[in-house]
Amino acid sequence: MDKSARVRACLKRAGVARLPPGDADDLGAYGLDSLLSVLTVIELQKEFEVTIPASAVTDKAFDSINHVASLIPD
C-alpha cells in the first residue's frame, strides 16, 4: 500500500466519514475539523511508527491528503 493509501486509511480510522476523490482536494470540505486532525495524528503515528511534533500540526498540514502525507518522512 502506498503512502497516500495509508494516509487515507488513517483518516478513515480517525473518523473522517467521507474522503475526497483526489489527494490535492480540500479535506475541510469533507468534514475534517480540529478534533479529527488530532485523531488523525494519533493514527498516523501508529501506522507509520513516527512522532509528529505539535509544531507540524497546522491548518495547512491538514488541508489535503498530499499535505498530510508530507508530514511522514520517506
mmCIF file as gemmi writes it, N, C-alpha and C atoms, coordinates in Angstrom:
data_model
loop_
_atom_site.group_PDB
_atom_site.id
_atom_site.type_symbol
_atom_site.label_atom_id
_atom_site.label_alt_id
_atom_site.label_comp_id
_atom_site.label_asym_id
_atom_site.label_entity_id
_atom_site.label_seq_id
_atom_site.pdbx_PDB_ins_code
_atom_site.Cartn_x
_atom_site.Cartn_y
_atom_site.Cartn_z
_atom_site.occupancy
_atom_site.B_iso_or_equiv
_atom_site.pdbx_formal_charge
_atom_site.auth_seq_id
_atom_site.auth_asym_id
_atom_site.pdbx_PDB_model_num
ATOM 1 N N . MET Axp A 1 ? 0.858 -1.174 0 1 0 ? 1 A 1
ATOM 2 C CA . MET Axp A 1 ? 0 0 0 1 0 ? 1 A 1
ATOM 3 C C . MET Axp A 1 ? 0.905 1.238 0 1 0 ? 1 A 1
ATOM 4 N N . ASP Axp A 2 ? 0.622 2.196 -0.89 1 0 ? 2 A 1
ATOM 5 C CA . ASP Axp A 2 ? 1.448 3.397 -0.953 1 0 ? 2 A 1
ATOM 6 C C . ASP Axp A 2 ? 1.093 4.364 0.18 1 0 ? 2 A 1
ATOM 7 N N . LYS Axp A 3 ? 1.926 5.403 0.334 1 0 ? 3 A 1
ATOM 8 C CA . LYS Axp A 3 ? 1.74 6.336 1.446 1 0 ? 3 A 1
ATOM 9 C C . LYS Axp A 3 ? 0.368 7.004 1.415 1 0 ? 3 A 1
ATOM 10 N N . SER Axp A 4 ? -0.078 7.41 0.252 1 0 ? 4 A 1
ATOM 11 C CA . SER Axp A 4 ? -1.378 8.064 0.136 1 0 ? 4 A 1
ATOM 12 C C . SER Axp A 4 ? -2.504 7.15 0.607 1 0 ? 4 A 1
ATOM 13 N N . ALA Axp A 5 ? -2.461 5.906 0.219 1 0 ? 5 A 1
ATOM 14 C CA . ALA Axp A 5 ? -3.491 4.941 0.633 1 0 ? 5 A 1
ATOM 15 C C . ALA Axp A 5 ? -3.438 4.721 2.14 1 0 ? 5 A 1
ATOM 16 N N . ARG Axp A 6 ? -2.251 4.686 2.707 1 0 ? 6 A 1
ATOM 17 C CA . ARG Axp A 6 ? -2.117 4.507 4.156 1 0 ? 6 A 1
ATOM 18 C C . ARG Axp A 6 ? -2.629 5.733 4.901 1 0 ? 6 A 1
ATOM 19 N N . VAL Axp A 7 ? -2.374 6.944 4.368 1 0 ? 7 A 1
ATOM 20 C CA . VAL Axp A 7 ? -2.904 8.173 4.973 1 0 ? 7 A 1
ATOM 21 C C . VAL Axp A 7 ? -4.426 8.151 4.912 1 0 ? 7 A 1
ATOM 22 N N . ARG Axp A 8 ? -4.981 7.746 3.774 1 0 ? 8 A 1
ATOM 23 C CA . ARG Axp A 8 ? -6.438 7.649 3.65 1 0 ? 8 A 1
ATOM 24 C C . ARG Axp A 8 ? -7.009 6.682 4.693 1 0 ? 8 A 1
ATOM 25 N N . ALA Axp A 9 ? -6.329 5.557 4.913 1 0 ? 9 A 1
ATOM 26 C CA . ALA Axp A 9 ? -6.783 4.585 5.913 1 0 ? 9 A 1
ATOM 27 C C . ALA Axp A 9 ? -6.743 5.207 7.315 1 0 ? 9 A 1
ATOM 28 N N . CYS Axp A 10 ? -5.712 5.985 7.599 1 0 ? 10 A 1
ATOM 29 C CA . CYS Axp A 10 ? -5.611 6.656 8.906 1 0 ? 10 A 1
ATOM 30 C C . CYS Axp A 10 ? -6.745 7.66 9.09 1 0 ? 10 A 1
ATOM 31 N N . LEU Axp A 11 ? -7.042 8.422 8.049 1 0 ? 11 A 1
ATOM 32 C CA . LEU Axp A 11 ? -8.145 9.384 8.128 1 0 ? 11 A 1
ATOM 33 C C . LEU Axp A 11 ? -9.467 8.67 8.402 1 0 ? 11 A 1
ATOM 34 N N . LYS Axp A 12 ? -9.687 7.552 7.747 1 0 ? 12 A 1
ATOM 35 C CA . LYS Axp A 12 ? -10.915 6.775 7.971 1 0 ? 12 A 1
ATOM 36 C C . LYS Axp A 12 ? -10.98 6.271 9.413 1 0 ? 12 A 1
ATOM 37 N N . ARG Axp A 13 ? -9.865 5.699 9.899 1 0 ? 13 A 1
ATOM 38 C CA . ARG Axp A 13 ? -9.849 5.191 11.281 1 0 ? 13 A 1
ATOM 39 C C . ARG Axp A 13 ? -10.044 6.313 12.29 1 0 ? 13 A 1
ATOM 40 N N . ALA Axp A 14 ? -9.606 7.524 11.949 1 0 ? 14 A 1
ATOM 41 C CA . ALA Axp A 14 ? -9.778 8.672 12.845 1 0 ? 14 A 1
ATOM 42 C C . ALA Axp A 14 ? -11.225 9.16 12.869 1 0 ? 14 A 1
ATOM 43 N N . GLY Axp A 15 ? -12.013 8.73 11.886 1 0 ? 15 A 1
ATOM 44 C CA . GLY Axp A 15 ? -13.424 9.097 11.893 1 0 ? 15 A 1
ATOM 45 C C . GLY Axp A 15 ? -13.862 10.032 10.788 1 0 ? 15 A 1
ATOM 46 N N . VAL Axp A 16 ? -12.992 10.3 9.814 1 0 ? 16 A 1
ATOM 47 C CA . VAL Axp A 16 ? -13.401 11.131 8.683 1 0 ? 16 A 1
ATOM 48 C C . VAL Axp A 16 ? -14.333 10.277 7.823 1 0 ? 16 A 1
ATOM 49 N N . ALA Axp A 17 ? -15.588 10.682 7.753 1 0 ? 17 A 1
ATOM 50 C CA . ALA Axp A 17 ? -16.616 9.856 7.115 1 0 ? 17 A 1
ATOM 51 C C . ALA Axp A 17 ? -16.48 9.789 5.6 1 0 ? 17 A 1
ATOM 52 N N . ARG Axp A 18 ? -16.137 10.908 4.989 1 0 ? 18 A 1
ATOM 53 C CA . ARG Axp A 18 ? -16.002 10.962 3.532 1 0 ? 18 A 1
ATOM 54 C C . ARG Axp A 18 ? -14.621 11.489 3.19 1 0 ? 18 A 1
ATOM 55 N N . LEU Axp A 19 ? -14.005 10.879 2.198 1 0 ? 19 A 1
ATOM 56 C CA . LEU Axp A 19 ? -12.698 11.34 1.74 1 0 ? 19 A 1
ATOM 57 C C . LEU Axp A 19 ? -12.821 11.888 0.33 1 0 ? 19 A 1
ATOM 58 N N . PRO Axp A 20 ? -12.016 12.904 0.009 1 0 ? 20 A 1
ATOM 59 C CA . PRO Axp A 20 ? -12.091 13.474 -1.334 1 0 ? 20 A 1
ATOM 60 C C . PRO Axp A 20 ? -11.555 12.5 -2.38 1 0 ? 20 A 1
ATOM 61 N N . PRO Axp A 21 ? -12 12.662 -3.622 1 0 ? 21 A 1
ATOM 62 C CA . PRO Axp A 21 ? -11.521 11.759 -4.673 1 0 ? 21 A 1
ATOM 63 C C . PRO Axp A 21 ? -10.049 11.973 -5.016 1 0 ? 21 A 1
ATOM 64 N N . GLY Axp A 22 ? -9.581 13.199 -4.893 1 0 ? 22 A 1
ATOM 65 C CA . GLY Axp A 22 ? -8.19 13.499 -5.243 1 0 ? 22 A 1
ATOM 66 C C . GLY Axp A 22 ? -7.347 13.811 -4.024 1 0 ? 22 A 1
ATOM 67 N N . ASP Axp A 23 ? -6.055 13.524 -4.122 1 0 ? 23 A 1
ATOM 68 C CA . ASP Axp A 23 ? -5.156 13.756 -2.991 1 0 ? 23 A 1
ATOM 69 C C . ASP Axp A 23 ? -4.88 15.236 -2.737 1 0 ? 23 A 1
ATOM 70 N N . ALA Axp A 24 ? -5.187 16.1 -3.706 1 0 ? 24 A 1
ATOM 71 C CA . ALA Axp A 24 ? -4.968 17.536 -3.525 1 0 ? 24 A 1
ATOM 72 C C . ALA Axp A 24 ? -6.243 18.274 -3.123 1 0 ? 24 A 1
ATOM 73 N N . ASP Axp A 25 ? -7.361 17.549 -3.03 1 0 ? 25 A 1
ATOM 74 C CA . ASP Axp A 25 ? -8.64 18.172 -2.69 1 0 ? 25 A 1
ATOM 75 C C . ASP Axp A 25 ? -8.693 18.578 -1.218 1 0 ? 25 A 1
ATOM 76 N N . ASP Axp A 26 ? -9.498 19.59 -0.933 1 0 ? 26 A 1
ATOM 77 C CA . ASP Axp A 26 ? -9.636 20.168 0.406 1 0 ? 26 A 1
ATOM 78 C C . ASP Axp A 26 ? -10.316 19.199 1.379 1 0 ? 26 A 1
ATOM 79 N N . LEU Axp A 27 ? -9.581 18.78 2.395 1 0 ? 27 A 1
ATOM 80 C CA . LEU Axp A 27 ? -10.141 17.862 3.395 1 0 ? 27 A 1
ATOM 81 C C . LEU Axp A 27 ? -11.216 18.528 4.252 1 0 ? 27 A 1
ATOM 82 N N . GLY Axp A 28 ? -11.093 19.824 4.471 1 0 ? 28 A 1
ATOM 83 C CA . GLY Axp A 28 ? -12.091 20.539 5.26 1 0 ? 28 A 1
ATOM 84 C C . GLY Axp A 28 ? -13.469 20.464 4.641 1 0 ? 28 A 1
ATOM 85 N N . ALA Axp A 29 ? -13.529 20.453 3.336 1 0 ? 29 A 1
ATOM 86 C CA . ALA Axp A 29 ? -14.81 20.345 2.636 1 0 ? 29 A 1
ATOM 87 C C . ALA Axp A 29 ? -15.433 18.972 2.817 1 0 ? 29 A 1
ATOM 88 N N . TYR Axp A 30 ? -14.636 18.015 3.29 1 0 ? 30 A 1
ATOM 89 C CA . TYR Axp A 30 ? -15.124 16.654 3.515 1 0 ? 30 A 1
ATOM 90 C C . TYR Axp A 30 ? -15.259 16.328 5 1 0 ? 30 A 1
ATOM 91 N N . GLY Axp A 31 ? -15.235 17.369 5.837 1 0 ? 31 A 1
ATOM 92 C CA . GLY Axp A 31 ? -15.548 17.175 7.243 1 0 ? 31 A 1
ATOM 93 C C . GLY Axp A 31 ? -14.376 17.122 8.21 1 0 ? 31 A 1
ATOM 94 N N . LEU Axp A 32 ? -13.145 17.268 7.719 1 0 ? 32 A 1
ATOM 95 C CA . LEU Axp A 32 ? -12.006 17.251 8.636 1 0 ? 32 A 1
ATOM 96 C C . LEU Axp A 32 ? -12.02 18.525 9.468 1 0 ? 32 A 1
ATOM 97 N N . ASP Axp A 33 ? -12.071 18.367 10.785 1 0 ? 33 A 1
ATOM 98 C CA . ASP Axp A 33 ? -12.03 19.509 11.697 1 0 ? 33 A 1
ATOM 99 C C . ASP Axp A 33 ? -10.858 19.324 12.651 1 0 ? 33 A 1
ATOM 100 N N . SER Axp A 34 ? -10.726 20.211 13.638 1 0 ? 34 A 1
ATOM 101 C CA . SER Axp A 34 ? -9.561 20.167 14.529 1 0 ? 34 A 1
ATOM 102 C C . SER Axp A 34 ? -9.504 18.879 15.354 1 0 ? 34 A 1
ATOM 103 N N . LEU Axp A 35 ? -10.637 18.402 15.824 1 0 ? 35 A 1
ATOM 104 C CA . LEU Axp A 35 ? -10.643 17.158 16.599 1 0 ? 35 A 1
ATOM 105 C C . LEU Axp A 35 ? -10.226 15.975 15.724 1 0 ? 35 A 1
ATOM 106 N N . LEU Axp A 36 ? -10.769 15.89 14.531 1 0 ? 36 A 1
ATOM 107 C CA . LEU Axp A 36 ? -10.401 14.798 13.627 1 0 ? 36 A 1
ATOM 108 C C . LEU Axp A 36 ? -8.939 14.899 13.207 1 0 ? 36 A 1
ATOM 109 N N . SER Axp A 37 ? -8.409 16.118 13.133 1 0 ? 37 A 1
ATOM 110 C CA . SER Axp A 37 ? -6.983 16.285 12.815 1 0 ? 37 A 1
ATOM 111 C C . SER Axp A 37 ? -6.12 15.672 13.902 1 0 ? 37 A 1
ATOM 112 N N . VAL Axp A 38 ? -6.473 15.924 15.157 1 0 ? 38 A 1
ATOM 113 C CA . VAL Axp A 38 ? -5.712 15.353 16.28 1 0 ? 38 A 1
ATOM 114 C C . VAL Axp A 38 ? -5.819 13.827 16.269 1 0 ? 38 A 1
ATOM 115 N N . LEU Axp A 39 ? -7.002 13.312 16.057 1 0 ? 39 A 1
ATOM 116 C CA . LEU Axp A 39 ? -7.176 11.859 15.992 1 0 ? 39 A 1
ATOM 117 C C . LEU Axp A 39 ? -6.399 11.265 14.814 1 0 ? 39 A 1
ATOM 118 N N . THR Axp A 40 ? -6.326 12.003 13.718 1 0 ? 40 A 1
ATOM 119 C CA . THR Axp A 40 ? -5.553 11.553 12.56 1 0 ? 40 A 1
ATOM 120 C C . THR Axp A 40 ? -4.071 11.493 12.884 1 0 ? 40 A 1
ATOM 121 N N . VAL Axp A 41 ? -3.562 12.484 13.619 1 0 ? 41 A 1
ATOM 122 C CA . VAL Axp A 41 ? -2.15 12.467 14.024 1 0 ? 41 A 1
ATOM 123 C C . VAL Axp A 41 ? -1.855 11.196 14.817 1 0 ? 41 A 1
ATOM 124 N N . ILE Axp A 42 ? -2.729 10.845 15.718 1 0 ? 42 A 1
ATOM 125 C CA . ILE Axp A 42 ? -2.54 9.627 16.514 1 0 ? 42 A 1
ATOM 126 C C . ILE Axp A 42 ? -2.486 8.41 15.603 1 0 ? 42 A 1
ATOM 127 N N . GLU Axp A 43 ? -3.408 8.327 14.66 1 0 ? 43 A 1
ATOM 128 C CA . GLU Axp A 43 ? -3.425 7.201 13.721 1 0 ? 43 A 1
ATOM 129 C C . GLU Axp A 43 ? -2.18 7.172 12.843 1 0 ? 43 A 1
ATOM 130 N N . LEU Axp A 44 ? -1.745 8.344 12.379 1 0 ? 44 A 1
ATOM 131 C CA . LEU Axp A 44 ? -0.523 8.413 11.552 1 0 ? 44 A 1
ATOM 132 C C . LEU Axp A 44 ? 0.697 7.936 12.335 1 0 ? 44 A 1
ATOM 133 N N . GLN Axp A 45 ? 0.791 8.359 13.584 1 0 ? 45 A 1
ATOM 134 C CA . GLN Axp A 45 ? 1.935 7.968 14.41 1 0 ? 45 A 1
ATOM 135 C C . GLN Axp A 45 ? 1.965 6.461 14.629 1 0 ? 45 A 1
ATOM 136 N N . LYS Axp A 46 ? 0.803 5.863 14.806 1 0 ? 46 A 1
ATOM 137 C CA . LYS Axp A 46 ? 0.74 4.406 14.969 1 0 ? 46 A 1
ATOM 138 C C . LYS Axp A 46 ? 1.061 3.692 13.658 1 0 ? 46 A 1
ATOM 139 N N . GLU Axp A 47 ? 0.438 4.126 12.581 1 0 ? 47 A 1
ATOM 140 C CA . GLU Axp A 47 ? 0.593 3.468 11.279 1 0 ? 47 A 1
ATOM 141 C C . GLU Axp A 47 ? 2.032 3.522 10.764 1 0 ? 47 A 1
ATOM 142 N N . PHE Axp A 48 ? 2.654 4.711 10.887 1 0 ? 48 A 1
ATOM 143 C CA . PHE Axp A 48 ? 3.978 4.911 10.306 1 0 ? 48 A 1
ATOM 144 C C . PHE Axp A 48 ? 5.114 4.806 11.332 1 0 ? 48 A 1
ATOM 145 N N . GLU Axp A 49 ? 4.749 4.585 12.597 1 0 ? 49 A 1
ATOM 146 C CA . GLU Axp A 49 ? 5.729 4.468 13.677 1 0 ? 49 A 1
ATOM 147 C C . GLU Axp A 49 ? 6.681 5.663 13.697 1 0 ? 49 A 1
ATOM 148 N N . VAL Axp A 50 ? 6.079 6.865 13.712 1 0 ? 50 A 1
ATOM 149 C CA . VAL Axp A 50 ? 6.816 8.122 13.751 1 0 ? 50 A 1
ATOM 150 C C . VAL Axp A 50 ? 6.227 8.998 14.845 1 0 ? 50 A 1
ATOM 151 N N . THR Axp A 51 ? 6.938 10.041 15.178 1 0 ? 51 A 1
ATOM 152 C CA . THR Axp A 51 ? 6.426 11.068 16.067 1 0 ? 51 A 1
ATOM 153 C C . THR Axp A 51 ? 6.246 12.336 15.244 1 0 ? 51 A 1
ATOM 154 N N . ILE Axp A 52 ? 5.061 12.886 15.286 1 0 ? 52 A 1
ATOM 155 C CA . ILE Axp A 52 ? 4.777 14.133 14.578 1 0 ? 52 A 1
ATOM 156 C C . ILE Axp A 52 ? 4.761 15.246 15.613 1 0 ? 52 A 1
ATOM 157 N N . PRO Axp A 53 ? 5.697 16.19 15.501 1 0 ? 53 A 1
ATOM 158 C CA . PRO Axp A 53 ? 5.748 17.258 16.504 1 0 ? 53 A 1
ATOM 159 C C . PRO Axp A 53 ? 4.512 18.158 16.441 1 0 ? 53 A 1
ATOM 160 N N . ALA Axp A 54 ? 4.132 18.666 17.584 1 0 ? 54 A 1
ATOM 161 C CA . ALA Axp A 54 ? 2.955 19.533 17.655 1 0 ? 54 A 1
ATOM 162 C C . ALA Axp A 54 ? 3.098 20.738 16.729 1 0 ? 54 A 1
ATOM 163 N N . SER Axp A 55 ? 4.316 21.216 16.553 1 0 ? 55 A 1
ATOM 164 C CA . SER Axp A 55 ? 4.538 22.382 15.69 1 0 ? 55 A 1
ATOM 165 C C . SER Axp A 55 ? 4.201 22.092 14.228 1 0 ? 55 A 1
ATOM 166 N N . ALA Axp A 56 ? 4.163 20.819 13.846 1 0 ? 56 A 1
ATOM 167 C CA . ALA Axp A 56 ? 3.844 20.444 12.464 1 0 ? 56 A 1
ATOM 168 C C . ALA Axp A 56 ? 2.341 20.349 12.224 1 0 ? 56 A 1
ATOM 169 N N . VAL Axp A 57 ? 1.569 20.323 13.296 1 0 ? 57 A 1
ATOM 170 C CA . VAL Axp A 57 ? 0.123 20.161 13.182 1 0 ? 57 A 1
ATOM 171 C C . VAL Axp A 57 ? -0.505 21.54 12.992 1 0 ? 57 A 1
ATOM 172 N N . THR Axp A 58 ? -0.618 21.917 11.724 1 0 ? 58 A 1
ATOM 173 C CA . THR Axp A 58 ? -1.172 23.221 11.35 1 0 ? 58 A 1
ATOM 174 C C . THR Axp A 58 ? -2.348 23.021 10.411 1 0 ? 58 A 1
ATOM 175 N N . ASP Axp A 59 ? -3.105 24.081 10.197 1 0 ? 59 A 1
ATOM 176 C CA . ASP Axp A 59 ? -4.218 24.005 9.247 1 0 ? 59 A 1
ATOM 177 C C . ASP Axp A 59 ? -3.713 23.622 7.862 1 0 ? 59 A 1
ATOM 178 N N . LYS Axp A 60 ? -2.605 24.211 7.444 1 0 ? 60 A 1
ATOM 179 C CA . LYS Axp A 60 ? -2.036 23.93 6.118 1 0 ? 60 A 1
ATOM 180 C C . LYS Axp A 60 ? -1.643 22.458 5.989 1 0 ? 60 A 1
ATOM 181 N N . ALA Axp A 61 ? -1.098 21.883 7.056 1 0 ? 61 A 1
ATOM 182 C CA . ALA Axp A 61 ? -0.656 20.488 7.017 1 0 ? 61 A 1
ATOM 183 C C . ALA Axp A 61 ? -1.817 19.517 6.834 1 0 ? 61 A 1
ATOM 184 N N . PHE Axp A 62 ? -3.026 19.967 7.141 1 0 ? 62 A 1
ATOM 185 C CA . PHE Axp A 62 ? -4.192 19.086 7.064 1 0 ? 62 A 1
ATOM 186 C C . PHE Axp A 62 ? -5.215 19.554 6.038 1 0 ? 62 A 1
ATOM 187 N N . ASP Axp A 63 ? -4.773 20.36 5.061 1 0 ? 63 A 1
ATOM 188 C CA . ASP Axp A 63 ? -5.751 20.816 4.078 1 0 ? 63 A 1
ATOM 189 C C . ASP Axp A 63 ? -5.919 19.867 2.899 1 0 ? 63 A 1
ATOM 190 N N . SER Axp A 64 ? -5.019 18.888 2.763 1 0 ? 64 A 1
ATOM 191 C CA . SER Axp A 64 ? -5.174 17.888 1.699 1 0 ? 64 A 1
ATOM 192 C C . SER Axp A 64 ? -4.427 16.608 2.096 1 0 ? 64 A 1
ATOM 193 N N . ILE Axp A 65 ? -4.742 15.541 1.433 1 0 ? 65 A 1
ATOM 194 C CA . ILE Axp A 65 ? -4.046 14.277 1.696 1 0 ? 65 A 1
ATOM 195 C C . ILE Axp A 65 ? -2.57 14.412 1.35 1 0 ? 65 A 1
ATOM 196 N N . ASN Axp A 66 ? -2.263 15.152 0.286 1 0 ? 66 A 1
ATOM 197 C CA . ASN Axp A 66 ? -0.857 15.369 -0.073 1 0 ? 66 A 1
ATOM 198 C C . ASN Axp A 66 ? -0.093 16.04 1.065 1 0 ? 66 A 1
ATOM 199 N N . HIS Axp A 67 ? -0.706 17.061 1.683 1 0 ? 67 A 1
ATOM 200 C CA . HIS Axp A 67 ? -0.02 17.751 2.772 1 0 ? 67 A 1
ATOM 201 C C . HIS Axp A 67 ? 0.089 16.874 4.015 1 0 ? 67 A 1
ATOM 202 N N . VAL Axp A 68 ? -0.926 16.082 4.301 1 0 ? 68 A 1
ATOM 203 C CA . VAL Axp A 68 ? -0.843 15.153 5.436 1 0 ? 68 A 1
ATOM 204 C C . VAL Axp A 68 ? 0.284 14.157 5.194 1 0 ? 68 A 1
ATOM 205 N N . ALA Axp A 69 ? 0.378 13.637 3.989 1 0 ? 69 A 1
ATOM 206 C CA . ALA Axp A 69 ? 1.42 12.675 3.645 1 0 ? 69 A 1
ATOM 207 C C . ALA Axp A 69 ? 2.815 13.287 3.79 1 0 ? 69 A 1
ATOM 208 N N . SER Axp A 70 ? 2.925 14.594 3.57 1 0 ? 70 A 1
ATOM 209 C CA . SER Axp A 70 ? 4.238 15.248 3.672 1 0 ? 70 A 1
ATOM 210 C C . SER Axp A 70 ? 4.736 15.317 5.117 1 0 ? 70 A 1
ATOM 211 N N . LEU Axp A 71 ? 3.857 15.074 6.083 1 0 ? 71 A 1
ATOM 212 C CA . LEU Axp A 71 ? 4.278 15.027 7.487 1 0 ? 71 A 1
ATOM 213 C C . LEU Axp A 71 ? 5.098 13.775 7.786 1 0 ? 71 A 1
ATOM 214 N N . ILE Axp A 72 ? 4.972 12.772 6.923 1 0 ? 72 A 1
ATOM 215 C CA . ILE Axp A 72 ? 5.627 11.468 7.147 1 0 ? 72 A 1
ATOM 216 C C . ILE Axp A 72 ? 6.925 11.429 6.356 1 0 ? 72 A 1
ATOM 217 N N . PRO Axp A 73 ? 8.044 11.2 7.041 1 0 ? 73 A 1
ATOM 218 C CA . PRO Axp A 73 ? 9.308 11.108 6.307 1 0 ? 73 A 1
ATOM 219 C C . PRO Axp A 73 ? 9.328 9.884 5.381 1 0 ? 73 A 1
ATOM 220 N N . ASP Axp A 74 ? 10.058 10.022 4.271 1 0 ? 74 A 1
ATOM 221 C CA . ASP Axp A 74 ? 10.188 8.89 3.325 1 0 ? 74 A 1
ATOM 222 C C . ASP Axp A 74 ? 11.133 7.845 3.838 1 0 ? 74 A 1
